[in-house]
């Protein structure tokens, strides 16, 4: 029996690392990973400006169904390729979604505000995603504080999104 990746109807879907998504491999600094199509009917990737210029038509031709595109990080950072990547992915026929890289050291409401301001008015096919990773985050933040900030961000997204 085949499995599908089901997307939650919640405003925010938390990804721990990139467990549900494959590595991109269509720009620089990435390696292609091909999940077993017999086990997963729906396959997607996550990308950011760090991946460089991406040929989304090639991505679609290789069987990728959807792409989560980095919109923001922390309280102020906006991915410089977000708008272009959304447009190009849609033109290639890919389903699109946006994600926010969560920073442990930034208040949650600021992160929610940054994310919503960047995605507001954009046509997206998938729910908003918070990418929560220990990598590239300061490990000096107490877990309780990080969870409080995450909860604060989710509350902000739900009440203002």
C-alpha positions as CSV (number, residue, x, y, z in Angstrom):
1,X,0.0,0.0,0.0
2,X,1.3,3.4,-0.9
3,X,1.6,6.2,1.6
4,X,1.1,9.9,0.9
5,X,2.5,12.9,2.8
6,X,-0.5,14.5,4.4
7,X,-0.3,18.2,5.2
8,X,-2.0,19.4,8.3
9,X,-4.7,22.0,8.0
10,X,-3.1,23.9,10.9
11,X,-1.7,27.3,10.2
12,X,1.7,26.2,11.2
13,X,3.3,22.8,10.4
14,X,6.5,22.2,12.3
15,X,9.3,20.5,10.4
16,X,12.1,19.1,12.6
17,X,15.0,19.4,10.3
18,X,13.8,18.4,6.9
19,X,12.5,15.0,7.8
20,X,9.4,15.1,5.6
21,X,11.1,16.9,2.6
22,X,14.0,15.8,0.4
23,X,17.2,17.7,0.0
24,X,17.0,20.1,-3.0
25,X,20.0,19.3,-5.2
26,X,18.8,21.7,-7.9
27,X,21.1,24.5,-6.9
28,X,24.5,24.8,-5.4
29,X,25.5,23.2,-2.0
30,X,22.9,20.4,-2.1
31,X,22.7,16.7,-2.9
32,X,19.8,15.1,-4.6
33,X,17.8,12.5,-2.5
34,X,15.2,10.4,-4.2
35,X,12.6,8.9,-1.9
36,X,11.0,5.6,-2.9
37,X,8.0,6.4,-5.1
38,X,6.5,3.0,-4.1
39,X,6.3,4.2,-0.5
40,X,5.6,7.9,-1.1
41,X,3.3,9.2,-3.8
42,X,3.9,12.8,-3.1
43,X,7.4,14.2,-2.9
44,X,8.6,17.8,-2.2
45,X,11.6,19.8,-1.6
46,X,12.5,22.9,0.5
47,X,14.7,25.6,-0.9
48,X,16.1,29.0,-0.1
49,X,18.4,31.6,-1.7
50,X,21.3,29.5,-0.5
51,X,20.4,27.0,-3.3
52,X,21.2,29.6,-5.9
53,X,19.2,29.7,-9.2
54,X,16.9,26.7,-9.6
55,X,15.5,25.3,-12.8
56,X,12.0,24.6,-11.6
57,X,11.0,23.0,-14.9
58,X,13.7,20.4,-14.4
59,X,12.6,20.0,-10.8
60,X,9.0,19.3,-12.0
61,X,10.3,17.0,-14.8
62,X,12.1,14.9,-12.2
63,X,8.8,14.1,-10.4
64,X,8.9,16.6,-7.6
65,X,5.3,17.6,-6.7
66,X,5.7,20.6,-4.3
67,X,8.2,23.1,-3.0
68,X,8.4,24.9,0.3
69,X,10.2,28.2,-0.3
70,X,12.0,30.0,2.5
71,X,10.4,33.4,3.1
72,X,11.9,34.6,6.4
73,X,14.2,33.9,9.3
74,X,14.0,35.3,12.8
75,X,12.5,38.8,13.4
76,X,13.9,40.7,10.3
77,X,15.5,38.5,7.7
78,X,13.7,38.1,4.4
79,X,14.9,35.6,1.8
80,X,16.0,37.7,-1.3
81,X,14.8,35.0,-3.8
82,X,11.4,34.3,-2.1
83,X,9.2,36.2,-4.6
84,X,11.0,35.0,-7.7
85,X,11.2,31.4,-6.4
86,X,7.4,31.4,-5.8
87,X,6.7,32.8,-9.3
88,X,9.1,30.4,-11.1
89,X,7.9,27.3,-9.2
90,X,4.3,28.1,-10.0
91,X,5.1,28.7,-13.7
92,X,6.7,25.2,-13.7
93,X,3.5,23.7,-12.3
94,X,4.7,23.0,-8.8
95,X,2.5,23.4,-5.7
96,X,4.1,26.1,-3.5
97,X,4.3,26.8,0.2
98,X,6.4,29.1,2.3
99,X,8.5,28.5,5.4
100,X,10.1,30.5,8.2
101,X,13.4,29.4,9.7
102,X,12.8,29.8,13.5
103,X,15.4,31.5,15.6
104,X,15.8,30.4,19.2
105,X,17.0,33.8,20.3
106,X,14.2,36.0,18.8
107,X,10.8,36.7,20.4
108,X,8.1,34.6,18.7
109,X,5.7,37.5,18.0
110,X,8.5,39.3,16.0
111,X,9.1,36.1,14.0
112,X,5.4,35.7,13.3
113,X,5.1,39.3,12.3
114,X,8.0,39.0,9.9
115,X,6.6,35.8,8.3
116,X,3.1,37.1,7.9
117,X,4.3,40.4,6.4
118,X,6.3,38.5,3.8
119,X,3.6,36.0,2.8
120,X,0.5,38.2,3.0
121,X,-1.2,38.5,-0.3
122,X,0.9,35.7,-1.9
123,X,-0.9,32.8,-3.6
124,X,0.2,29.6,-1.9
125,X,-1.1,26.1,-2.3
126,X,0.2,24.7,1.0
127,X,0.0,25.7,4.7
128,X,2.6,28.0,6.3
129,X,5.6,26.0,7.8
130,X,7.9,26.7,10.6
131,X,11.3,25.1,10.1
132,X,12.6,24.3,13.6
133,X,16.2,23.1,13.7
134,X,18.9,23.0,16.3
135,X,21.5,23.4,13.6
136,X,22.5,27.1,13.1
137,X,20.7,28.2,16.2
138,X,22.4,29.2,19.5
139,X,22.3,26.3,21.9
140,X,22.6,28.6,24.9
141,X,18.8,29.3,25.0
142,X,16.9,27.3,27.6
143,X,14.5,24.8,26.1
144,X,11.5,26.3,28.0
145,X,12.3,29.7,26.5
146,X,12.6,28.3,23.0
147,X,9.2,26.5,23.4
148,X,7.6,29.6,24.8
149,X,8.9,31.7,21.8
150,X,7.6,29.0,19.4
151,X,4.2,28.9,21.1
152,X,4.2,32.7,20.9
153,X,4.9,32.6,17.2
154,X,2.2,30.0,16.5
155,X,-0.3,32.1,18.5
156,X,0.6,35.2,16.5
157,X,0.1,33.3,13.2
158,X,-3.2,31.9,14.2
159,X,-4.6,35.2,15.5
160,X,-3.3,37.4,12.7
161,X,-3.1,35.1,9.7
